[in-house]
Amino acid sequence: MTSATPRSSLAIESFEVAATPPSRVPEVTVDFWLIKLMAVTMGETAADYLAVNLGLGLTATSLIMAAIFALALGLQFRQRRYVPSVYWATVVLVSIVGTLVTDNLVDNFGVTLPTTTIVFSIALAATFAVWAALEKTLSIHTIYSFRREAFYWLAILFTFSLGTSVGDLVAETFSLGYLTTGVLFGAIIAAIAFAYYVFRVNAILAFWLAYILTRPLGASFGDLLSQPREYGGLGFGTVVTSLIFLGSIVAIVAYATLRQANREETAVAWAE
């Protein structure tokens, strides 16, 4: 029996990969965290722009953005693999909607921030519990079915609402200001990363903790850039801040799309 050549081995590997349903969500890379951080920052400033600057108010903004998010989510569910432009558009929209859910509970219904923090923590834990019970895994590397993706997006929605509650609670309770609050959450995320790489903390736990906390981190720096100087910001305004981060997101997503296309072309070439 002759041994397989390197090229034939790659062809076999490519066939095995092709036989496995592709994930509908991205790999967790530096690009992932950069875009995610900018998406939540833009979500914060865009929500403020629509509700305050355009004068739509919290309720109208919530209804409009929920409808747009539903359309984007429907388009995302139609994909059979990870499509960067569709996926990240959905993330930006869910970041806005998740923020607005908390804002409505607090501002329109008088629910306190400690209560929303507890409620969304329980909701997120329940989502993970049911997800794990039905799918036997919480890995985001195997999101290739409708049910798994549904759990994934429900969890993400709760992480944004929970992150909003935690961020606002810390900012209001301790009155730390935008910069200090951002540095605080940045330090906590760095500690989680350190625990993961050095002490081998569970990867799924580390991922979701970091995912939750990038929301208040991004929101703090978004407010720092957009809010007037008299309120502790740098005074760039919501429009300029939103455009800066939107442009950055588009650039990185375009790069990710190009890179993915090159990988697929390479895999096909080796399989032939």
C-alpha positions in Angstrom: 0.0 0.0 0.0 1.4 3.3 -1.0 1.3 6.3 1.4 -0.8 9.3 0.5 1.0 12.3 -1.0 0.8 15.6 0.8 -1.6 16.8 -2.0 -3.9 13.8 -1.7 -3.9 14.1 2.1 -5.0 17.7 1.8 -7.7 16.6 -0.7 -9.0 14.0 1.8 -9.0 16.7 4.5 -10.8 19.1 2.3 -13.4 16.4 1.5 -13.9 15.7 5.2 -14.3 19.4 6.0 -16.8 19.8 3.1 -18.8 16.8 4.4 -19.3 18.6 7.7 -21.9 21.4 7.7 -20.2 24.7 7.7 -20.7 26.9 10.8 -23.0 29.9 10.3 -21.0 32.1 12.7 -17.4 33.3 12.6 -14.3 31.9 14.2 -13.2 33.7 17.4 -10.2 35.7 16.2 -8.8 39.1 16.8 -11.0 40.3 13.9 -14.0 38.9 15.7 -13.4 40.9 18.9 -12.5 44.1 17.1 -15.7 44.1 15.0 -17.8 43.1 18.0 -16.4 45.9 20.1 -17.0 48.5 17.4 -20.5 47.1 16.7 -21.5 47.6 20.3 -20.0 51.0 20.4 -21.9 52.0 17.2 -25.1 50.4 18.7 -24.9 52.7 21.7 -24.3 55.9 19.7 -26.8 54.9 16.9 -29.6 54.3 19.4 -28.9 57.7 21.1 -28.9 59.4 17.7 -32.2 57.9 16.6 -34.0 58.4 20.0 -32.5 61.8 20.9 -31.0 63.6 18.0 -33.8 62.7 15.5 -36.4 63.1 18.2 -38.0 59.7 17.6 -38.2 58.9 21.2 -37.4 55.6 22.9 -40.6 53.8 22.0 -40.6 54.6 18.3 -36.9 53.9 18.0 -37.4 50.5 19.7 -40.2 49.5 17.3 -38.3 50.6 14.2 -35.1 48.9 15.2 -36.8 45.7 16.3 -38.5 45.5 12.9 -35.2 46.0 11.0 -33.5 43.5 13.3 -36.2 40.9 12.6 -35.6 41.3 8.9 -31.8 41.0 9.3 -32.2 38.0 11.5 -34.5 36.3 9.0 -31.8 36.9 6.3 -29.1 35.5 8.6 -31.2 32.3 9.2 -31.4 31.8 5.4 -27.6 31.5 5.1 -26.1 28.1 5.1 -22.6 29.3 6.1 -21.0 32.3 7.6 -21.5 35.4 5.5 -19.6 38.3 7.1 -21.7 41.1 5.8 -25.0 39.5 6.8 -23.7 38.2 10.2 -22.2 41.5 11.3 -25.1 43.6 10.2 -27.3 41.4 12.4 -24.8 41.8 15.3 -25.0 45.6 15.0 -28.7 45.5 15.0 -29.0 43.1 17.9 -26.7 45.3 19.9 -29.1 48.2 19.4 -32.2 46.2 20.2 -30.6 44.6 23.3 -29.7 48.1 24.6 -33.2 49.4 23.9 -34.8 46.5 25.7 -33.0 47.5 28.9 -33.6 51.2 28.3 -37.3 50.6 27.9 -37.6 48.5 31.1 -35.7 51.2 33.1 -37.0 54.4 31.6 -40.6 53.5 30.5 -41.5 50.8 33.0 -39.5 51.9 36.0 -37.6 48.7 36.5 -34.4 49.2 38.5 -31.0 48.4 37.1 -30.2 45.8 39.8 -33.5 44.1 38.9 -32.8 44.1 35.1 -29.3 42.7 35.9 -30.7 39.8 37.9 -33.5 39.1 35.4 -31.2 39.0 32.3 -28.7 37.0 34.2 -31.4 34.4 34.9 -32.7 34.6 31.3 -29.2 34.0 29.9 -28.5 31.1 32.3 -31.8 29.5 31.4 -31.0 29.9 27.7 -27.7 28.1 28.2 -29.3 25.4 30.3 -31.9 24.5 27.7 -29.4 24.9 24.9 -27.0 22.4 26.6 -29.8 20.0 27.5 -31.1 19.8 23.9 -27.8 20.1 22.0 -25.3 18.6 24.5 -22.9 21.4 23.7 -22.6 25.2 24.0 -19.8 25.3 21.6 -20.1 28.2 19.1 -18.0 26.2 16.6 -20.9 23.9 15.8 -23.6 26.4 14.9 -24.9 24.6 11.8 -28.5 24.0 12.5 -31.5 26.2 12.9 -32.1 25.3 16.5 -28.5 25.9 17.6 -28.4 29.2 15.8 -31.7 30.2 17.4 -30.2 29.6 20.9 -27.0 31.4 19.8 -28.9 34.6 18.8 -31.2 34.5 21.9 -28.1 34.2 24.1 -26.5 37.2 22.2 -29.6 39.3 22.7 -29.6 38.6 26.4 -25.8 39.4 26.6 -26.4 42.8 25.2 -29.3 43.6 27.5 -27.4 42.2 30.5 -24.2 44.1 29.4 -26.3 47.3 29.2 -27.7 46.7 32.7 -24.3 46.0 34.2 -22.6 48.9 32.5 -25.3 51.4 33.5 -25.4 50.0 37.1 -21.7 50.5 37.5 -21.6 53.9 35.9 -24.5 55.2 38.0 -23.6 53.5 41.3 -20.0 54.5 41.3 -20.1 57.6 39.1 -16.8 56.7 37.6 -17.1 58.5 34.3 -16.9 57.1 30.8 -13.1 56.7 30.6 -12.7 55.1 34.0 -15.7 52.8 33.4 -14.2 51.7 30.1 -10.8 51.0 31.6 -12.4 49.0 34.5 -14.3 46.7 32.1 -11.2 46.5 29.9 -9.2 45.3 32.9 -11.8 42.7 33.8 -11.8 41.3 30.2 -8.0 41.2 30.3 -8.2 39.2 33.5 -10.6 36.8 31.9 -8.2 36.4 28.9 -5.3 35.8 31.3 -7.3 33.2 33.2 -8.2 31.4 30.0 -4.6 31.4 28.5 -2.7 30.8 31.8 -5.0 28.9 34.0 -7.0 27.2 31.3 -10.4 28.4 32.5 -13.2 26.8 30.5 -13.3 28.2 27.0 -17.1 28.5 26.7 -17.3 30.3 30.1 -14.5 32.7 29.2 -16.0 33.5 25.8 -19.4 34.4 27.1 -18.1 36.4 30.0 -16.0 38.4 27.7 -18.9 38.7 25.2 -21.1 40.2 27.9 -18.5 42.7 29.2 -17.4 44.0 25.7 -20.9 45.6 25.6 -20.3 48.0 28.6 -16.7 48.4 27.4 -17.7 49.6 24.0 -20.6 51.7 25.2 -18.3 53.5 27.7 -15.9 54.5 24.9 -18.8 55.3 22.6 -20.2 57.7 25.2 -16.7 59.1 25.8 -16.4 60.1 22.2 -19.9 61.2 21.5 -21.1 63.0 24.6 -20.6 66.8 25.1 -17.5 67.9 27.1 -19.7 69.3 29.9 -20.9 65.7 30.5 -17.5 64.2 30.5 -17.2 63.3 26.8 -15.0 64.5 24.0 -17.9 66.1 22.1 -17.6 64.3 18.7 -21.3 63.8 18.6 -23.3 60.7 17.8 -23.2 61.1 14.1 -19.4 61.4 13.7 -18.8 58.6 16.3 -21.3 56.3 14.6 -19.7 57.0 11.2 -16.2 56.4 12.4 -17.1 53.0 13.8 -19.4 52.1 10.9 -16.5 52.8 8.5 -14.2 50.6 10.6 -16.6 47.8 10.7 -17.2 47.9 6.9 -13.4 47.9 6.3 -12.8 44.9 8.5 -15.8 43.0 7.3 -14.7 43.5 3.7 -11.3 42.2 4.6 -12.8 39.1 6.3 -15.0 38.5 3.3 -12.0 38.6 1.0 -10.0 36.3 3.2 -12.9 33.8 3.4 -13.3 33.8 -0.4 -9.5 33.1 -0.8 -9.7 30.2 1.7 -12.6 28.7 -0.1 -10.9 29.0 -3.5 -7.7 27.4 -2.0 -9.7 24.5 -0.5 -11.5 23.8 -3.9 -8.2 24.0 -5.7 -6.6 21.4 -3.4 -9.6 19.1 -3.6 -9.5 19.0 -7.5 
